[in-house]
């Protein structure tokens, strides 16, 4: 899978509205056949920062995502709300889904 984590620093006046602002892009991405997940979280330390954790089935699915019309639209729509260029980590990993964190196993 292609596993991606990105940090988005949002302008303070738009941070509270970011889930609504990003909603069309989020919904369209989640509907892609190769998208495994596309999840936003708000930082506990900085309320203007959102972290996106996303995964795609493989490189082909990742390329389809970046080549999609909704990705191109997001490139136009989202930057005006950003305080800085998002930072990203993108890796191909040999794993199809999340694994359990055995060191914190529940019910064993």
C-alpha positions as CSV (number, residue, x, y, z in Angstrom):
1,X,0.0,0.0,0.0
2,X,0.9,3.7,-0.3
3,X,0.8,5.1,3.2
4,X,0.7,8.9,3.6
5,X,0.7,11.3,6.5
6,X,0.4,15.0,5.8
7,X,0.3,18.0,8.2
8,X,-1.8,21.0,7.1
9,X,-1.3,24.3,8.9
10,X,-4.6,26.2,8.5
11,X,-5.0,30.0,8.8
12,X,-6.4,30.5,12.3
13,X,-9.5,32.2,11.1
14,X,-10.4,29.0,9.0
15,X,-9.1,26.3,11.3
16,X,-12.5,25.6,12.9
17,X,-14.1,25.3,9.4
18,X,-11.5,23.1,7.9
19,X,-13.6,19.9,8.1
20,X,-16.3,21.6,6.1
21,X,-13.9,23.3,3.7
22,X,-12.1,20.0,2.9
23,X,-15.4,17.9,2.9
24,X,-15.9,17.7,-0.9
25,X,-12.2,16.6,-1.4
26,X,-12.5,14.2,1.4
27,X,-15.7,12.6,0.2
28,X,-14.5,12.3,-3.4
29,X,-11.2,10.7,-2.3
30,X,-12.9,8.2,0.0
31,X,-15.1,7.2,-2.9
32,X,-12.1,6.3,-5.1
33,X,-11.9,2.5,-5.6
34,X,-8.2,2.4,-4.5
35,X,-8.6,4.5,-1.4
36,X,-8.2,2.4,1.8
37,X,-8.7,5.3,4.2
38,X,-8.6,9.1,4.3
39,X,-8.9,10.4,7.8
40,X,-8.4,13.9,9.3
41,X,-7.4,14.6,12.9
42,X,-7.0,17.9,14.6
43,X,-3.8,18.4,16.6
44,X,-4.1,18.5,20.4
45,X,-1.1,20.8,20.6
46,X,-1.9,23.2,17.8
47,X,-5.6,23.8,17.0
48,X,-4.6,25.3,13.6
49,X,-3.0,22.0,12.5
50,X,-4.7,19.1,11.0
51,X,-3.1,15.7,10.3
52,X,-4.3,13.6,7.3
53,X,-3.6,9.9,7.4
54,X,-4.4,8.3,4.1
55,X,-3.7,5.0,2.3
56,X,-4.1,3.7,-1.2
57,X,-4.1,0.1,-2.4
58,X,-1.0,0.5,-4.5
59,X,1.0,2.9,-6.6
60,X,-1.5,2.7,-9.4
61,X,-4.3,3.8,-7.0
62,X,-2.1,6.6,-5.6
63,X,-1.4,7.8,-9.2
64,X,-5.1,7.7,-10.0
65,X,-5.8,9.9,-6.9
66,X,-3.2,12.5,-7.8
67,X,-4.5,12.5,-11.4
68,X,-8.2,12.8,-10.4
69,X,-10.3,15.9,-11.2
70,X,-11.1,16.3,-7.5
71,X,-7.4,16.4,-6.6
72,X,-6.9,19.1,-9.3
73,X,-9.9,21.0,-7.9
74,X,-8.5,20.7,-4.3
75,X,-5.2,22.2,-5.6
76,X,-7.2,25.3,-6.5
77,X,-9.6,25.4,-3.6
78,X,-7.6,24.5,-0.5
79,X,-4.4,26.6,-0.6
80,X,-6.1,29.9,0.1
81,X,-7.0,28.5,3.6
82,X,-3.5,27.3,4.4
83,X,-0.9,29.2,6.4
84,X,2.0,27.1,5.0
85,X,2.7,24.4,2.4
86,X,1.6,21.0,3.8
87,X,4.3,18.7,4.9
88,X,4.1,15.0,3.9
89,X,5.6,11.6,4.5
90,X,4.7,9.0,1.7
91,X,5.9,5.4,1.8
92,X,5.2,2.2,0.0
93,X,4.8,-0.6,2.6
94,X,4.2,-4.3,2.3
95,X,1.0,-4.5,4.3
96,X,-2.7,-4.4,3.3
97,X,-4.2,-2.8,6.4
98,X,-3.6,-1.6,10.0
99,X,-1.9,-4.1,12.3
100,X,-2.6,-4.5,16.0
101,X,-0.4,-2.7,18.5
102,X,0.5,-5.9,20.4
103,X,2.2,-4.0,23.2
104,X,-1.2,-2.5,24.1
105,X,-3.4,-5.5,23.4
106,X,-6.8,-5.3,25.0
107,X,-8.5,-8.3,26.5
108,X,-5.6,-10.7,26.5
